[in-house]
Amino acid sequence: MKSEPQISANKLVEYCFARSTRRTAIIEDIIKPKNFLIDTRYNEIERAMMYFIESRGKDDNRLSQLDSALLSRQPASSHDEQRLLTAHDAIELCRTMSFAKLPDIGKLICVSDSQPKLILNGVSVSIRPTNSIKLPQSGKREMAFGLIKPYISKTLPLTTETAALQGALLHWYADVSFPGSGEARSDLCFVVDVFAQKMFSAPSSFRQRRKLLTASCQEISDRWQAIRARLIVEEAVSRRRS
């Protein structure tokens, strides 16, 4: 079981808008992941998409290689087959993404997968952007800086508000975790919803959204140990019965 409060960016945004029962379930699933959770391969797709984004949608070689590797595998079950088909659909949709919202000038750079976590009220938040973008600013020495993060979810597409919260979190991460990279600008932070085929820039108004993220992390931190203790007791009781 996970001992310290932690959460992914996607789950944190879901938590912010979830009802109380779902919030509890989110924390439970992080502390004690379910054995039957299907590996979607979305993390691998995101890293392959990183090079596609860097080329501004011109080089899909990494996506093609991953697609071929996944499709060559023999599924062990119907669930495994569905997982592979969904991954194939995600890769195909990555290839058709439009990056017209990205500025024509500026340098796109791949971001290492070894990234620091964003700590909010004792909760370690994993953001996982794939690319950064830099461009010169008129009348300023400091470069403008932003981040790009793919969002891959077939069943939970981003809405106007969840996309804005994702963007605000990404902009906050760019501001805090990349010192010396330039001036973090919300208009250069993009969340790419692959299944919805939409690209969202972070909102210019972010203070209230940062407060919501902070308050949600405080709640997660406050509830973490109590939920973990309950899960440990429930697991012990289950073992004794079996």
N, C-alpha and C positions, 0 to 999 in steps of 0.2 A: 504493500500500500504506500502511496505517496505520503511523505511526512510533512513537507512544507507547502504552503499555499502557492499554487501555480495555475496558469490557464493560458489558452491560446487566444489570439486576437479575435478569431471568429466566435469562439465560445463566450468570450467576454461581452462582445456586442450582443449576442443572443441573450445572455444573462441580463443585460440592461433592460431588455424589453419583455422578458419572460414573466409568467405568473409564478407565484410562490412555490408551487409543487414542481414546476420545471426547473426553477432555480436550485432547489434541493437536489434534484436528479442530476443536474450539471455538475455540482460539486461532488456528489457520490461517484459519478462516472469517471471523474478525474482522479479521485483518491483510489478508487478500486475499479479499474477498467474492466468491462465485461469481456469474458473469454470469447464470446461469439462475434465480437465486432469484426466486420470485414475490412481487410486492408484494401483501400480504394486505389492505392498507387498515386494519389493526388500529389504527394510530396515530390515524387519522381517527375511527374508531369510539370510541376511548377519549375523545377530546376532545368528541365529541357526547354521550357518556354522562355526561360531567362535569356537564352542565346537568340531565340526568335525575336524577342523584344529588343535586344541589343542591335539586331540587324534591321530594326523597324519593320519587321514582318517580311523580310526578303529571304532569310536563310532558315529553312525548316528541317535541316539535316538531323539535328538532335531529336526533334519530335518524331521524325520518320524512323530513326534507329530504335527509339523506345517503343514505338507502335509495333514495329516488326518483331521486337523481342517479346512483347506481351502477347501478340497474336500467335506466336509460334509455340506458346506453352499449352500443354494439355490441361484443361480444367479438371480439378479433383472432384468437383461437385457442381450442382446447378447454381449454388450461390457463387462459387468461384467463377463459373462461366459468365454470370451476370456482372460480376466485378470487372472482368476483363473487357466485356462489351461496353460497359459504362466508361472505362478508362479509354477505350478506342474512340467513343463518341466525344469525350473531353478533348482528346488530342486533335480530332478532326475540327472541332470548334475553335481550338487554339489557332489552327492554321487560317481560319477565316476571320479572325479578329481584325478590326480596323484600328489603326493607331493614329488616325487623323487628328485626334485631340492633342497629341504630343507636339510640342513646339518644333518648327522646322530646323531651327538652330539648336545647338547644345549637344553635349556628348553623353551618350547612354553607356553606362558601365555595369557589368555584372557584379553583384554583391555576394560576397562569400556566405556560405551557409553557416559559418561559425560567427554568429552575431551575439552581442550582449542582449540580455533580457531587459525589458523596461520594468522597473520596480515601482509599483503604485500601492501605497499603504500596506507594505509587507507582502504583496502578491507579485510573483514573478510572471510577467506577461510576455509570451513569445509572439513576435510580430512577423518575422520572416519575409521581408521584402526581397525581391529578386534582382532589382536594378536600381541604380541611382542616376540622376540626371543633373548636369551642371551646365549653366550658360552665363555669359557675361551680363552685367547689369549696367545700363546707361548711367553714367555719372557716379558709379560706385566702383571701388577697388574689389570689394568682396563679390565672389561669384554667387549666383542664385543656385539653390540646391533643393532637390526633391527626391522622393522615392516612389517606386512602382511595386505594387503587390498584386499578384493574381489571386482571385477568389474563385474557387471551384466547388460548387455545391449544386447538385441536380435538383434537390428537393427543397432548398431554402434560398431562392434568389434574393438578391439585395433589393430592398425598397428604397425610396427616397431618403427615409430617416436612417435606416441601418447603413446605407452607403455613406451618408454624411458622417455617421459615428465612426465607421471604419476609416474614412478619410481623415477625420480629426485625430484619431489614434495614430495613424501613420505619420501625419504631420508632426505630432507631439514627439514621436519616436525619432524622426529626422532632426528635430530641434535639440533633443536631449542626448542622443546616442552617437551623433556624428559631429563632434566638435571640430572646428577647423575646416570643415568641408564647404562651408559657405553659409549664406543666409537661407535658413529653411523657409520655403514659401509654400503656402497651402495650394496655390494654383499649379505647383509642380509636383504635387503628391497625388498619385493616381491609383485607384483600385479597379482592377480589371475583372469583371464578372464574366467568366468564360461561357457558362451555359446560357446566360441571358444575353450574351453578345453586347454588353454595355461597358463603357469606361467612364468612371466617375472621378472628378477631381475633388480634393478636400474642400470643405466650405471655408470661406474667409472668416466667418463667425464661429469661433471654437471654444470660447470660455465656458459657456454653459454645458457644452458637451464634455469638456474636460472634467467639470464638476460631477457630471453623471458617471463618468468612468471611474473617477476617484471614489465616489460614494459606493459604487458597486463593488469595487475592490476592497473597501473597508468592510463591507458586509460579508464578502467572501472570507476575508481574514478573520473576522469575528466568529464566523460559523464553522470554520474549517476543523478545528480540533474537536469540537463537540460532535460533529458528524463523523469524523474519523473514529472517535472513541466508540460511538454507537455501532459502526460497521465492524469494528474489531470484536465487540461483544456478540453481534449477530453471527459473525463467522465462527466464533468459538462454540456457540450454541449449536450451529449447524453441524459442526464436526462431531460434537458429542452425540448428536442424534444419528449420525451416519456411522 
